[in-house]
Structures are given as C-alpha cells and as structure tokens.
Amino acid sequence: MARKASRVPLDERTAGRLAELFRAFSDANRVRLIAALLEGECSVMTLAEAIGISESATSHHLRGLRQLQLVRARKDGRQVYYQLDDEHVAMLFRQGLSHVLHE
C-alpha cells in the first residue's frame, strides 16, 4: 500500500542542516565518541584512550561534533570535558544502532 508524501515542510536550509547532522554520523570514530559519551562526561584523554586514536584526532572530531551541537564542552583548568548536548543525541544514536542491529 503506497503512502502519501510527507507534509512536513522541508525548506532548503532545514534540509541542509539535517544533512549536516547525519553527516556527523558518517565517520566511525565520531560514532564511537558519541557511544562513549552515552556513559557521561569524559575528558579528551579518556575518550582518546577509549576509542584508540590520538588526543589531537579526538579533539578534531569533538570540535566538529560541538559545532553541530551534538556535544558540549566544559573546561576545568587545562582539561576539557565533553558530554552529549542533550537526550536527543542519545536517542538518535540508539535509534540508528537499533536499525543496524535489526535483522
């Protein structure tokens, strides 16, 4: 049975922002960072060790995720700690994971 096309108005700007959001999930290291942050706030050093990449590469990925408002940062002296921006990010991740694990 065919469904009607969505009536959600999707202007070019909104479509572009949504595409950017999903592009953030197009890199395995960024996805692994988001997965690690599901457990709560972590330092860059802890995240780098958890996923097995350099601190500099970790910071680079986190900067991009922060620009997309998927994570937020908190500084404590010289250490920077990251956490997911809100529950929407966790839900989006979990839904995607559920989809790829579904057989």
SULDATA-V135412 format. One record per residue. N is the residue number from 0. RES is the residue in three letters. OMEGA is omega in degrees with one decimal (NA if undefined). NEAR is the number of other ideal C-beta (glycine too) atoms within 8 Angstrom. D_CENTER is the distance of its C-alpha to the mean C-alpha in whole Angstrom. Layout:
N;RES;OMEGA;NEAR;D_CENTER / N;RES;OMEGA;NEAR;D_CENTER
This chain:
0;MET;-178.1;2;35 / 1;ALA;176.6;3;33 / 2;ARG;175.0;4;31 / 3;LYS;176.3;5;31 / 4;ALA;179.5;4;28 / 5;SER;177.8;5;26 / 6;ARG;177.8;5;27 / 7;VAL;179.6;4;24 / 8;PRO;-177.2;4;25 / 9;LEU;179.0;7;22 / 10;ASP;-175.3;6;23 / 11;GLU;-179.6;5;22 / 12;ARG;-179.8;6;20 / 13;THR;178.1;8;18 / 14;ALA;178.7;9;18 / 15;GLY;178.8;8;17 / 16;ARG;178.5;8;14 / 17;LEU;177.4;9;13 / 18;ALA;177.5;8;13 / 19;GLU;178.5;9;11 / 20;LEU;-178.7;10;8 / 21;PHE;175.2;8;9 / 22;ARG;178.6;7;10 / 23;ALA;-179.6;12;6 / 24;PHE;-176.5;12;6 / 25;SER;180.0;6;10 / 26;ASP;-176.6;8;10 / 27;ALA;179.9;5;11 / 28;ASN;177.1;11;10 / 29;ARG;178.3;13;6 / 30;VAL;179.2;10;6 / 31;ARG;175.6;10;9 / 32;LEU;178.3;15;7 / 33;ILE;178.5;15;5 / 34;ALA;179.3;8;8 / 35;ALA;-178.1;11;10 / 36;LEU;173.9;14;9 / 37;LEU;-179.3;9;10 / 38;GLU;-180.0;5;14 / 39;GLY;-176.0;6;13 / 40;GLU;179.0;7;14 / 41;CYS;173.7;13;14 / 42;SER;177.6;9;16 / 43;VAL;-179.2;14;15 / 44;MET;179.5;8;18 / 45;THR;179.0;8;17 / 46;LEU;179.4;15;13 / 47;ALA;179.2;13;15 / 48;GLU;-176.7;7;18 / 49;ALA;-177.2;9;16 / 50;ILE;172.1;11;14 / 51;GLY;173.6;5;17 / 52;ILE;-177.4;7;17 / 53;SER;176.7;6;18 / 54;GLU;-179.4;8;17 / 55;SER;177.1;6;18 / 56;ALA;177.9;10;15 / 57;THR;178.8;15;13 / 58;SER;179.2;10;13 / 59;HIS;179.3;8;13 / 60;HIS;-179.1;12;10 / 61;LEU;177.2;14;9 / 62;ARG;177.8;8;11 / 63;GLY;178.4;10;9 / 64;LEU;177.7;13;6 / 65;ARG;179.1;12;9 / 66;GLN;178.1;6;11 / 67;LEU;179.1;9;8 / 68;GLN;175.2;6;8 / 69;LEU;175.2;11;5 / 70;VAL;173.8;14;7 / 71;ARG;-174.9;9;11 / 72;ALA;174.1;9;13 / 73;ARG;179.5;9;17 / 74;LYS;174.9;7;19 / 75;ASP;-173.7;6;22 / 76;GLY;179.4;4;25 / 77;ARG;-179.3;2;24 / 78;GLN;174.1;9;21 / 79;VAL;-179.8;10;17 / 80;TYR;-179.1;12;15 / 81;TYR;172.8;15;11 / 82;GLN;176.3;11;10 / 83;LEU;-176.3;12;8 / 84;ASP;177.7;9;9 / 85;ASP;-176.4;6;10 / 86;GLU;178.4;6;11 / 87;HIS;-179.8;7;10 / 88;VAL;179.0;12;6 / 89;ALA;179.6;10;8 / 90;MET;179.0;8;11 / 91;LEU;177.6;9;9 / 92;PHE;-177.1;13;7 / 93;ARG;177.5;8;11 / 94;GLN;178.1;8;13 / 95;GLY;179.3;9;11 / 96;LEU;178.1;8;13 / 97;SER;179.8;8;16 / 98;HIS;-177.6;7;16 / 99;VAL;178.0;6;16 / 100;LEU;-179.3;6;18 / 101;HIS;178.8;5;21 / 102;GLU;NA;2;24
